[in-house]
Amino acid sequence: MNPNALAFGVIILAAGQSRRMGRPKLRLPWGGTTILGHLIRQWQSLGARQIGVVCAANGAVITDELDHLGFPARARIMNPDPDRGMFSSVQCAACWDGWDGALTHWVLTLGDQPHVREATLRAVIEFAATHPEKICQPMRRGHRRHPVVFPQTAMTALRESSASNLKTFLETPGREWTGFESDDAGLDLDLDEPADYERARALDSAAPF
């Protein structure tokens, strides 16, 4: 399969509470916009046919930011109970009826990894295009990292899964999965606390703030 022909949508997880950060982390400055704005713009440039942002149903801070960014309301996926954890947002996205019927794959990306290199994200898409029937992930030192690319069969399985979290789902025996080793140190870092944000900025020192 030609990597440029992969018909993929992107799921951006944005329903978290940012408790440890102390302020909404997806609204932190990044690359001339906010983290959320950067992620949307980045995936658009990478050829996503559709982007869905998973928000908390009562998350006015994120919905206000999406309004500011001009992101359409029809592309927002509401999680009515995000306190159930990240996997609840993943399943909300899998069950969403707003996806374009022409999509063949979905990229699940964390809302707090703007520092992952664009070349790494492109490599993930190209890798998935050469393994179209499998769930695909980058790896660092043998550990699975985000983003995760799901084919249609895996999205169907996600809707019906009784797994307690994404890790359990991915490691279910018989799951069609593959990965590739990456040298991108940004894959190891999530923005949970203020110090993480500063480390991420250092990783992406070329980004204007």
C-alpha atoms as one frame of an Amber mdcrd trajectory, in Angstrom:
protein
   0.000   0.000   0.000   1.208   3.484  -0.865   1.684   5.399   2.433   0.187
   8.487   0.840  -2.993   6.526   0.088  -3.684   5.496   3.677  -7.157   6.841
   4.461  -6.772   7.667   8.128  -8.607   9.634  10.742  -7.047  10.950  13.934
  -8.382  10.699  17.487  -6.948  13.365  19.792  -7.531  12.569  23.457  -8.376
  15.821  25.240 -10.748  14.831  28.046  -8.222  14.765  30.897  -8.377  17.115
  33.884  -4.687  18.218  33.950  -4.717  17.990  37.747  -0.962  17.523  38.170
  -0.168  20.293  35.678  -2.284  22.739  37.669  -3.727  24.361  34.540  -5.223
  23.048  31.276  -2.184  21.587  29.566  -3.682  21.485  26.089  -3.989  25.274
  26.242  -0.307  25.773  27.056   1.624  27.716  24.384   3.255  25.694  21.632
   4.615  26.667  18.234   2.749  29.965  17.914  -0.552  28.465  19.047  -1.558
  26.109  21.861  -0.687  22.442  22.267  -4.131  21.500  20.997  -3.886  23.891
  18.076  -0.455  22.521  17.206  -1.695  18.925  17.218  -4.644  19.701  14.967
  -2.478  21.643  12.537   0.213  18.964  12.562  -2.140  16.104  11.718  -3.787
  18.162   9.012  -0.372  18.668   7.423   0.300  14.927   7.681  -2.729  14.154
   5.540  -5.427  13.148   8.016  -8.772  12.902   6.239 -10.650  13.584   9.445
  -9.787  14.631  13.006 -11.963  13.962  16.038 -11.173  15.512  19.423 -12.446
  13.652  22.481 -13.611  16.137  25.122 -15.168  15.847  28.537 -18.890  16.544
  28.218 -18.549  19.274  30.846 -15.100  20.421  29.727 -15.754  24.055  28.901
 -12.048  24.947  28.884 -11.286  22.633  25.971 -14.481  23.366  24.069 -13.745
  27.083  24.416 -10.267  26.482  23.017 -11.710  24.495  20.108 -14.097  27.386
  19.438 -11.121  29.768  19.445  -9.283  27.513  16.997 -12.307  27.311  14.702
 -12.510  23.549  15.137 -16.004  22.405  14.104 -18.464  21.263  16.745 -19.456
  18.302  14.570 -15.930  16.865  14.943 -15.967  16.858  18.762 -16.529  13.533
  20.504 -18.045  13.922  23.956 -17.071  11.607  26.795 -19.863  11.801  29.407
 -17.723  10.253  32.160 -13.982  10.869  31.618 -13.228   9.992  35.241 -13.499
   6.351  34.133 -10.074   6.821  32.567  -8.403   7.180  29.198  -9.842   3.944
  27.824 -13.342   5.370  28.184 -12.331   8.144  25.775 -10.852   5.592  23.378
 -14.095   3.639  23.353 -16.165   6.804  22.920 -14.116   7.525  19.806 -14.482
   3.960  18.547 -18.267   4.122  18.983 -18.676   7.595  17.473 -20.994   7.617
  14.476 -19.461  10.711  12.908 -16.496   9.035  11.226 -16.162   9.231   7.467
 -17.138   5.867   5.999 -14.136   5.964   3.646 -11.604   5.738   6.483  -9.573
   2.541   6.736  -7.401   3.425   9.748  -7.473   5.560  12.884  -4.524   7.150
  14.657  -4.963   7.415  18.418  -2.772  10.213  19.722  -2.316  11.648  23.198
  -3.179  15.279  23.693   0.021  15.953  25.607   2.786  14.912  23.210   3.327
  17.910  20.913   7.074  17.372  21.193   7.074  14.081  19.248   8.867  14.801
  15.995   6.741  15.167  12.886   9.146  12.809  11.113   8.305  10.182  13.736
   4.578  10.601  13.153   5.102  10.314   9.419   7.123   7.147   9.996   4.233
   5.698  12.030   1.812   6.321   9.143   4.211   4.855   6.597   4.793   1.808
   8.795   1.036   1.281   9.166   0.624   1.516   5.411   3.001  -1.421   4.989
   1.185  -3.431   7.697  -2.430  -2.455   6.941  -4.090  -5.355   8.779  -2.261
  -4.832  12.077  -2.329  -2.415  14.987   0.906  -0.427  14.678   2.964   1.516
  17.218   6.392   3.100  17.572   8.607   1.653  20.291  11.398   2.992  22.495
  13.845   0.500  23.975  11.281  -2.232  23.469   8.397  -0.353  25.113   5.235
   0.446  23.171   4.515   4.145  22.733   1.887   6.448  21.221   0.480   7.154
  18.721  -1.293   3.887  17.935  -2.735   3.115  14.495  -5.825   0.915  14.358
  -7.260  -0.781  11.268 -11.024  -1.183  10.912 -11.050  -4.631  12.532  -9.391
  -3.263  15.668 -11.823  -0.348  15.866 -14.678  -2.823  15.812 -12.995  -4.815
  18.571 -12.536  -1.639  20.622 -16.269  -0.929  20.534 -17.043  -4.353  21.920
 -14.080  -4.736  24.297 -14.498  -5.354  28.019 -10.802  -4.622  28.676 -10.080
  -2.375  31.635  -7.524  -0.254  29.777  -5.798   0.178  26.436  -2.704  -1.794
  27.449  -4.834  -4.823  28.278  -6.696  -4.466  24.991  -3.489  -4.270  22.952
  -1.929  -7.258  24.711  -4.967  -9.530  24.296  -3.776 -12.893  22.911  -4.334
 -13.120  19.191  -4.413  -9.356  18.655  -2.774  -8.470  15.318  -0.046  -6.039
  16.379   3.383  -4.907  15.250   5.813  -2.121  16.051   9.104  -0.529  15.087
  11.922   0.906  17.160  12.262   4.705  17.104  15.076   6.994  18.283  12.666
   9.831  19.155  13.184  10.607  22.863   9.925  12.562  22.852   8.017   9.289
  22.816   9.105   8.701  26.412   7.647  11.932  27.793   4.074  12.875  28.698
   3.211  16.345  29.954   1.878  15.577  33.410   3.622  18.223  35.528   5.125
  21.691  34.875   8.650  20.233  34.778   7.544  17.901  31.961   6.419  20.894
  29.923   9.830  22.490  30.312  11.544  19.242  29.285   9.309  19.020  26.230
  10.163  22.570  25.268  13.842  21.688  25.529  13.303  18.682  23.246  11.640
  20.920  20.700  13.863  23.960  21.090  13.192  25.007  17.520   9.538  25.662
  18.297   8.735  29.369  18.833   7.073  30.241  22.130
